[in-house]
Amino acid sequence: MLLFRWVFFLLLLAAAVSFGFFVGTGQPRFKRWGLVILKWTIVAALAFFGVLALDRLA
């Protein structure tokens, strides 16, 4: 559990840093990277919480 929280936090931090670079430089590649990181972070979180929910039901 704790490992997942750290990974989730670090991925969100990486997305925030990427968006910060986009704001600072104006280069769209940083915005794309931030959106990709954010998208996969949300997908992983939903999968993790789905597994937790299924575990509680079983």
C-alpha positions in Angstrom: 0.0 0.0 0.0 2.7 2.5 1.0 4.7 1.7 -2.2 1.6 2.5 -4.3 1.1 5.8 -2.6 4.7 6.8 -3.2 4.6 5.8 -6.9 1.3 7.6 -7.3 2.7 10.7 -5.6 5.9 10.7 -7.7 3.9 10.3 -10.9 1.7 13.2 -10.0 4.8 15.2 -9.1 6.4 14.3 -12.5 3.3 15.5 -14.3 3.3 18.8 -12.3 7.0 19.3 -13.2 6.3 18.6 -16.8 3.5 21.2 -16.8 5.7 23.6 -15.1 8.3 23.2 -17.8 5.6 23.8 -20.4 4.6 27.0 -18.7 8.2 28.1 -18.4 9.3 27.2 -21.9 6.1 27.1 -24.0 7.2 23.9 -25.7 4.2 21.7 -26.4 6.2 18.5 -25.9 6.2 19.1 -22.1 2.5 19.5 -22.1 2.1 16.2 -24.0 4.4 14.4 -21.6 2.4 15.8 -18.6 -0.9 14.7 -20.1 0.5 11.2 -20.8 1.9 10.8 -17.3 -1.3 12.1 -15.8 -3.5 9.8 -17.9 -1.6 6.7 -17.0 -1.5 7.7 -13.4 -5.2 7.9 -13.3 -5.6 4.6 -15.2 -3.3 2.9 -12.7 -5.1 4.4 -9.7 -8.5 3.3 -11.0 -7.2 -0.2 -11.6 -5.7 -0.4 -8.1 -8.9 0.8 -6.4 -10.9 -1.5 -8.6 -8.8 -4.5 -7.3 -9.3 -3.2 -3.7 -13.1 -3.0 -4.2 -13.2 -6.5 -5.7 -11.1 -7.8 -2.8 -13.6 -6.4 -0.3 -16.5 -8.0 -2.1 -15.0 -11.4 -2.2 
